[in-house]
Amino acid sequence: KANRGVILATGGFEWNEEYVKNYLRFPMPIGAAISWPENTGDAIEMALSVGADLTLMNHAFGMPFFTAHAEYARENNVMASMAGNAARQSAGSIIVDANGRRFVQENVSYMSVVNAFGGFNNFGDHAYTADPAWWICDQASYDAQGGPTGIVKSWGFPDPGLPEEDYVFKADTPRELAEMIGINADQFVKTLEEYNVYAAEGKDPLFHRGEAENNMGQPVSPVVPIETGPYYAVAISAGVVGTIGGPKVNGNAQVMHVSDVPIAGLYAMGNCAGVGGPGPSYGGEGGTIGPAFTFGVIAAQHAAQRTDVTDTDFFINTRPNEGASAASGIQLADNEFVGTGLGIDGEVVVKITVEDGKMTNVEVLEHNETPGIGDRAVAQLPEAIVTAQSTDVETVSGATMTSKAILDAVDEALAQAGI
């Protein structure tokens, strides 16, 4: 038992496909991350099980990745290559969406770039326009960088060793390239023509690329025309350094319950804590480390100084029972035993009937759990426990706390029965 509290200090949820799909506001293939594949949101799930509130779940510390490298990372359970992030800001290249349009200043901070990947088409296939997007360059730019494989060798985590022909598309003309990768060819040709007109003068009136004051502190690369065929395209997707969202914490780093009171004994720090850099921003290198350490110190100090430690840490009682246990005064037969467990809204009282050393009936006598939520556990678990002759059964989804209270109550009753 932790004497003073528990501090959640894990990564985010970027490797949890269900969480990514449900929470992030831009499309992201699993694997598009330079983080450990074990970052699957375990701490967030644990916090939810005790009624924690969540915040900033739709935000992430973004970074773009070549889509093929993200898929390789997923298949091999490794961090992705940073080649896509290196290439997207190179001179003589642009990024376009499925409509053949530029939608982002390619040369700003990687987090700012990814924030622009959330556009949606309200016509045609009704899909995200940049899922994936396409990094475009000409032969001159491609040669200057050594191609995507050349970049991978210097930026790989690890070097995927993927053959270029598997994910690099090449065509003699912009129109042929657009048709090859399946984007709007007419618009793409127009986009490239307009870009080249201004790039010849080193300008970008659409996104002001190449202007230091609009570059968010990133190194400025020149705006260069894309006009030396053949032309290249590589699918590029939104990805992350890590997610931001998680359990809401107060100034003491205490995790907050959905009823807006601290959950006694539970703290959070790091990318699982819903703190961010702070909030949905990123000041630069160390923008995740600083808040993590700060809240870690605050959490440790607060836990060390606690004077309210009880055996009911982590449980929030929004409608506590008054006086003695609700189990007192219940009339029982010789083969009946009663136990209690602590649910979200007070005690859950359970009676078991035992014959020949086996449970023949489990009945929830009293509870104050939320109607429509806790009721599912009350209805489903007793039969499951009798069938299994054990409390080692799955909790009811969405009613974890009530399920745990019932199982604890049955265990207490079994102990009284000597089973």
C-alpha positions as CSV (number, residue, x, y, z in Angstrom):
1,K,0.0,0.0,0.0
2,A,1.3,3.5,-0.8
3,N,1.4,5.4,2.5
4,R,1.1,8.9,1.1
5,G,-0.3,8.7,-2.5
6,V,0.3,7.5,-6.0
7,I,1.8,9.7,-8.8
8,L,0.9,8.8,-12.3
9,A,4.0,9.6,-14.4
10,T,3.7,7.9,-17.8
11,G,3.7,9.0,-21.4
12,G,0.5,9.8,-23.3
13,F,-1.8,7.6,-25.5
14,E,-0.4,8.0,-29.0
15,W,0.0,4.2,-29.5
16,N,-3.6,3.5,-28.4
17,E,-5.6,3.2,-31.7
18,E,-9.0,3.6,-30.0
19,Y,-7.9,6.7,-28.0
20,V,-6.2,8.3,-31.0
21,K,-9.3,7.8,-33.2
22,N,-11.7,9.1,-30.5
23,Y,-9.8,12.0,-29.1
24,L,-7.3,13.6,-31.5
25,R,-8.6,16.4,-33.7
26,F,-6.4,15.4,-36.7
27,P,-6.0,12.0,-38.4
28,M,-2.9,10.1,-37.4
29,P,-1.7,6.6,-38.3
30,I,-0.6,4.6,-35.3
31,G,3.2,4.5,-35.4
32,A,3.6,8.1,-36.4
33,A,5.4,8.9,-33.2
34,I,8.9,9.3,-31.8
35,S,7.9,7.9,-28.5
36,W,7.9,4.4,-26.8
37,P,5.3,2.1,-28.2
38,E,4.2,1.4,-24.6
39,N,2.6,4.8,-24.5
40,T,-0.9,3.4,-24.7
41,G,-2.8,5.6,-22.2
42,D,-2.6,3.2,-19.2
43,A,-2.5,6.0,-16.7
44,I,-5.5,7.7,-18.2
45,E,-7.5,4.5,-18.1
46,M,-6.5,4.0,-14.4
47,A,-7.5,7.6,-13.6
48,L,-10.9,7.1,-15.4
49,S,-11.6,4.0,-13.3
50,V,-11.8,6.2,-10.2
51,G,-13.8,9.0,-11.8
52,A,-11.1,11.4,-12.9
53,D,-12.0,14.4,-15.1
54,L,-10.0,14.7,-18.4
55,T,-8.7,17.8,-20.2
56,L,-6.9,18.7,-23.4
57,M,-7.5,15.2,-24.9
58,N,-7.8,16.6,-28.4
59,H,-4.3,18.2,-28.4
60,A,-0.8,16.7,-29.0
61,F,2.8,17.8,-29.5
62,G,2.8,17.2,-33.2
63,M,5.4,16.2,-35.8
64,P,4.9,15.1,-39.4
65,F,6.2,11.7,-40.6
66,F,6.4,10.0,-43.9
67,T,3.4,7.7,-43.9
68,A,5.4,4.6,-44.9
69,H,7.8,5.2,-42.0
70,A,4.9,5.4,-39.6
71,E,3.5,2.1,-41.0
72,Y,7.0,0.5,-40.6
73,A,7.1,1.7,-37.0
74,R,3.8,0.3,-36.2
75,E,4.6,-3.1,-37.7
76,N,7.9,-3.3,-35.9
77,N,6.8,-1.7,-32.6
78,V,9.6,1.0,-32.8
79,M,9.8,4.8,-33.0
80,A,9.3,6.3,-36.4
81,S,12.0,7.9,-38.6
82,M,12.2,11.7,-38.4
83,A,12.9,11.9,-42.1
84,G,9.5,13.3,-43.0
85,N,10.0,16.1,-40.5
86,A,13.4,16.9,-42.0
87,A,12.2,16.8,-45.6
88,R,9.0,18.9,-45.2
89,Q,11.0,22.1,-44.5
90,S,13.6,21.7,-47.2
91,A,14.1,24.3,-50.0
92,G,12.4,23.4,-53.3
93,S,9.5,21.4,-51.7
94,I,5.9,22.0,-50.7
95,I,3.1,20.0,-49.0
96,V,-0.3,19.6,-50.7
97,D,-3.5,17.9,-49.7
98,A,-5.9,15.6,-51.6
99,N,-7.3,18.7,-53.4
100,G,-3.9,19.6,-54.7
101,R,-3.6,22.7,-52.6
102,R,-1.0,23.9,-50.1
103,F,-2.6,24.2,-46.7
104,V,0.3,25.0,-44.4
105,Q,3.6,26.9,-44.1
106,E,5.9,24.0,-44.4
107,N,8.9,25.7,-42.7
108,V,7.4,26.6,-39.3
109,S,7.7,24.5,-36.1
110,Y,6.7,20.9,-36.4
111,M,3.8,21.3,-33.9
112,S,2.4,24.1,-35.8
113,V,2.6,22.1,-39.1
114,V,0.6,19.2,-37.7
115,N,-2.1,21.4,-36.3
116,A,-3.0,22.2,-39.9
117,F,-3.7,18.6,-40.8
118,G,-7.3,18.6,-39.5
119,G,-9.1,19.9,-42.6
120,F,-12.1,18.0,-43.8
121,N,-13.8,17.7,-47.2
122,N,-17.6,18.2,-47.1
123,F,-17.9,16.8,-50.6
124,G,-16.9,13.7,-52.5
125,D,-15.6,11.0,-50.1
126,H,-16.1,13.3,-47.0
127,A,-12.7,12.5,-45.7
128,Y,-9.8,14.5,-44.2
129,T,-8.0,16.3,-47.0
130,A,-4.5,15.6,-45.5
131,D,-4.8,11.9,-44.6
132,P,-2.3,11.6,-46.0
133,A,-0.9,14.8,-47.4
134,W,1.9,14.7,-50.0
135,W,5.4,16.1,-49.8
136,I,6.4,17.3,-53.3
137,C,9.8,18.2,-54.7
138,D,11.7,18.3,-58.0
139,Q,14.9,16.6,-59.1
140,A,17.1,19.4,-57.9
141,S,15.7,19.4,-54.4
142,Y,15.7,15.6,-54.3
143,D,19.4,15.4,-55.3
144,A,20.3,18.1,-52.7
145,Q,18.9,16.0,-49.9
146,G,20.0,12.6,-51.0
147,G,16.3,11.5,-51.4
148,P,14.1,10.2,-48.5
149,T,16.4,7.2,-48.0
150,G,19.4,9.5,-47.7
151,I,17.6,11.6,-45.1
152,V,16.6,8.4,-43.2
153,K,20.2,7.4,-42.8
154,S,20.9,10.6,-40.9
155,W,17.5,11.0,-39.1
156,G,16.4,7.4,-38.7
157,F,15.1,6.0,-35.4
158,P,15.9,3.4,-36.7
159,D,16.8,3.3,-40.4
160,P,13.8,1.4,-41.8
161,G,15.7,0.3,-44.9
162,L,12.6,0.6,-47.0
163,P,13.2,0.5,-50.8
164,E,12.4,3.9,-52.2
165,E,10.3,2.4,-55.0
166,D,7.9,1.2,-52.3
167,Y,6.8,4.7,-51.2
168,V,8.4,7.4,-53.4
169,F,6.4,8.3,-56.5
170,K,8.2,9.8,-59.6
171,A,6.8,11.3,-62.8
172,D,8.1,13.5,-65.6
173,T,5.4,16.2,-65.2
174,P,3.3,17.6,-62.4
175,R,0.1,16.4,-63.9
176,E,1.4,12.9,-64.3
177,L,2.5,12.9,-60.7
178,A,-0.9,14.1,-59.5
179,E,-2.7,11.4,-61.4
180,M,-0.3,8.8,-60.1
181,I,-0.9,9.6,-56.4
182,G,-4.6,10.3,-56.9
183,I,-5.0,14.0,-56.1
184,N,-6.8,16.8,-58.0
185,A,-4.5,17.2,-61.0
186,D,-5.9,20.5,-62.3
187,Q,-5.6,22.2,-59.0
188,F,-2.2,20.8,-58.3
189,V,-0.8,22.1,-61.6
190,K,-2.3,25.5,-60.7
191,T,-0.9,25.4,-57.2
192,L,2.6,24.6,-58.5
193,E,2.4,27.3,-61.2
194,E,1.3,30.0,-58.7
195,Y,4.0,28.9,-56.2
196,N,6.7,29.1,-58.8
197,V,5.7,32.6,-60.0
198,Y,6.4,34.1,-56.5
199,A,9.2,31.6,-55.6
200,A,11.2,33.0,-58.5
201,E,11.3,36.3,-56.5
202,G,11.9,34.4,-53.2
203,K,8.4,35.2,-52.0
204,D,5.4,33.3,-50.6
205,P,2.4,35.6,-50.3
206,L,0.1,32.7,-49.3
207,F,1.9,31.5,-46.2
208,H,4.9,33.9,-45.9
209,R,7.4,31.1,-45.9
210,G,11.0,32.2,-45.7
211,E,10.2,35.3,-43.6
212,A,11.9,35.1,-40.2
213,E,9.2,37.0,-38.3
214,N,6.6,34.4,-39.4
215,N,8.8,31.3,-38.8
216,M,8.1,30.7,-35.1
217,G,11.8,30.6,-34.3
218,Q,12.7,27.9,-36.8
219,P,15.7,28.3,-39.2
220,V,14.6,30.0,-42.4
221,S,15.1,28.2,-45.7
222,P,14.8,30.1,-49.0
223,V,11.7,29.9,-51.2
224,V,12.9,28.1,-54.3
225,P,10.9,27.3,-57.5
226,I,10.0,23.6,-58.1
227,E,10.5,23.3,-61.8
228,T,13.3,20.8,-62.6
229,G,11.7,17.5,-63.6
230,P,11.2,14.7,-62.9
231,Y,9.0,15.4,-59.9
232,Y,8.7,13.4,-56.7
233,A,5.9,12.8,-54.2
234,V,6.0,11.0,-50.8
235,A,2.9,10.5,-48.6
236,I,3.3,12.4,-45.3
237,S,1.0,12.2,-42.3
238,A,0.4,14.0,-39.0
239,G,2.2,12.4,-36.1
240,V,3.3,13.3,-32.6
241,V,6.1,13.6,-30.2
242,G,3.5,12.8,-27.6
243,T,-0.1,13.5,-26.6
244,I,-1.1,16.3,-24.2
245,G,-4.4,15.2,-22.8
246,G,-5.0,13.4,-19.5
247,P,-6.5,13.7,-16.1
248,K,-7.1,17.3,-15.0
249,V,-4.9,18.3,-12.1
250,N,-5.0,21.3,-9.7
251,G,-2.2,23.4,-8.4
252,N,-1.1,20.7,-6.1
253,A,-0.8,18.2,-9.0
254,Q,-3.8,16.3,-7.5
255,V,-6.1,14.5,-10.0
256,M,-9.5,16.1,-10.1
257,H,-12.7,14.1,-9.9
258,V,-15.6,14.8,-12.4
259,S,-17.4,16.4,-9.4
260,D,-14.6,19.0,-9.3
261,V,-13.0,17.8,-6.1
262,P,-9.5,16.3,-5.7
263,I,-9.2,12.5,-5.6
264,A,-7.4,12.0,-2.3
265,G,-3.9,10.5,-2.8
266,L,-3.8,10.5,-6.6
267,Y,-1.4,12.8,-8.5
268,A,-0.2,13.1,-12.1
269,M,2.7,14.5,-14.0
270,G,4.2,14.2,-17.4
271,N,2.4,13.7,-20.8
272,C,-0.3,11.7,-19.1
273,A,-1.3,14.6,-16.8
274,G,-3.3,16.9,-19.2
275,V,-0.9,19.7,-18.4
276,G,0.7,20.3,-21.8
277,G,3.5,22.8,-22.3
278,P,1.4,24.1,-20.4
279,G,-1.9,24.0,-22.2
280,P,-2.1,23.2,-25.9
281,S,1.1,25.0,-26.7
282,Y,4.8,24.2,-27.1
283,G,7.5,26.7,-26.4
284,G,10.3,24.6,-27.8
285,E,12.8,22.0,-26.8
286,G,12.1,20.9,-23.2
287,G,8.5,22.0,-23.4
288,T,7.3,18.7,-22.1
289,I,10.1,18.1,-19.6
290,G,9.8,21.3,-17.7
291,P,6.1,21.0,-16.8
292,A,6.6,17.3,-16.0
293,F,9.4,17.9,-13.5
294,T,7.6,20.9,-12.0
295,F,4.4,19.0,-11.3
296,G,6.4,16.0,-10.1
297,V,8.1,18.1,-7.4
298,I,4.8,19.7,-6.4
299,A,3.1,16.2,-6.2
300,A,5.9,14.7,-4.1
301,Q,5.9,17.6,-1.7
302,H,2.1,17.7,-1.3
303,A,2.0,13.9,-0.8
304,A,4.7,14.0,1.8
305,Q,2.9,16.7,3.8
306,R,-0.6,15.0,3.8
307,T,-2.4,14.7,7.1
308,D,-5.6,13.3,5.6
309,V,-4.5,9.8,4.6
310,T,-7.3,7.2,5.0
311,D,-8.0,3.7,3.8
312,T,-10.5,5.2,1.3
313,D,-7.9,7.1,-0.8
314,F,-8.9,7.2,-4.5
315,F,-12.6,7.0,-3.8
316,I,-14.9,10.0,-4.1
317,N,-18.2,9.9,-2.2
318,T,-20.5,12.4,-3.6
319,R,-23.5,11.1,-1.5
320,P,-21.8,9.5,1.6
321,N,-24.0,7.3,3.9
322,E,-24.4,8.8,7.3
323,G,-23.8,6.8,10.5
324,A,-23.2,3.1,10.7
325,S,-22.6,0.8,7.8
326,A,-25.6,0.1,5.7
327,A,-25.0,-3.6,6.3
328,S,-25.7,-3.4,10.0
329,G,-29.1,-4.8,11.2
330,I,-29.6,-7.1,8.3
331,Q,-31.2,-10.4,9.3
332,L,-29.3,-13.4,7.9
333,A,-29.9,-17.2,7.8
334,D,-27.0,-19.4,8.9
335,N,-25.8,-19.9,5.4
336,E,-26.1,-16.2,4.4
337,F,-23.3,-13.8,4.7
338,V,-23.1,-10.0,3.9
339,G,-20.3,-7.8,2.8
340,T,-19.8,-4.2,1.8
341,G,-17.7,-2.4,-0.8
342,L,-17.2,1.3,-1.5
343,G,-18.7,2.5,-4.7
344,I,-18.7,6.0,-6.2
345,D,-21.7,7.1,-4.3
346,G,-21.5,5.2,-1.0
347,E,-21.5,1.7,0.3
348,V,-22.7,-1.3,-1.8
349,V,-24.1,-4.1,0.3
350,V,-24.1,-7.6,-1.0
351,K,-25.5,-10.8,0.4
352,I,-24.2,-14.3,-0.6
353,T,-25.9,-17.6,0.0
354,V,-23.6,-20.6,0.6
355,E,-24.4,-24.3,0.3
356,D,-21.9,-27.1,0.6
357,G,-19.0,-24.7,0.3
358,K,-20.3,-23.1,-2.9
359,M,-22.1,-19.8,-3.7
360,T,-25.6,-20.5,-4.8
361,N,-26.8,-16.9,-4.9
362,V,-25.3,-13.3,-4.9
363,E,-27.7,-10.4,-4.3
364,V,-27.0,-6.7,-4.1
365,L,-29.2,-5.5,-1.2
366,E,-28.4,-1.8,-1.2
367,H,-26.5,0.8,-3.3
368,N,-26.6,4.5,-4.2
369,E,-24.8,4.2,-7.6
370,T,-25.7,6.3,-10.6
371,P,-28.9,5.0,-12.3
372,G,-28.3,3.6,-15.8
373,I,-24.6,3.2,-15.1
374,G,-24.0,1.4,-11.8
375,D,-27.3,-0.5,-12.4
376,R,-25.6,-2.5,-15.2
377,A,-23.0,-3.9,-12.8
378,V,-25.7,-4.7,-10.2
379,A,-27.7,-6.6,-12.8
380,Q,-24.9,-8.5,-14.5
381,L,-22.1,-9.3,-12.0
382,P,-24.0,-11.5,-9.4
383,E,-24.8,-14.2,-11.9
384,A,-21.3,-14.0,-13.3
385,I,-19.8,-14.5,-9.9
386,V,-22.0,-17.5,-9.1
387,T,-21.2,-19.1,-12.5
388,A,-17.5,-18.6,-12.0
389,Q,-17.6,-19.4,-8.2
390,S,-15.1,-16.6,-7.9
391,T,-14.7,-12.8,-7.9
392,D,-12.1,-13.2,-10.7
393,V,-14.6,-12.0,-13.3
394,E,-14.5,-9.1,-15.7
395,T,-15.9,-5.8,-14.5
396,V,-18.8,-4.2,-16.4
397,S,-17.6,-1.7,-19.0
398,G,-18.5,1.9,-18.0
399,A,-19.3,0.8,-14.4
400,T,-15.8,-0.1,-13.2
401,M,-16.1,1.5,-9.7
402,T,-19.5,-0.1,-9.0
403,S,-18.2,-3.5,-10.2
404,K,-15.2,-3.2,-7.9
405,A,-17.4,-2.4,-5.0
406,I,-19.5,-5.5,-5.7
407,L,-16.5,-7.7,-6.0
408,D,-15.0,-6.3,-2.8
409,A,-18.3,-6.9,-0.9
410,V,-18.5,-10.5,-2.1
411,D,-14.8,-11.1,-1.1
412,E,-15.7,-9.7,2.4
413,A,-18.7,-12.0,2.6
414,L,-16.7,-15.0,1.4
415,A,-14.1,-14.3,4.1
416,Q,-16.9,-14.4,6.7
417,A,-18.1,-17.7,5.3
418,G,-14.6,-19.1,5.6
419,I,-14.3,-19.7,1.8
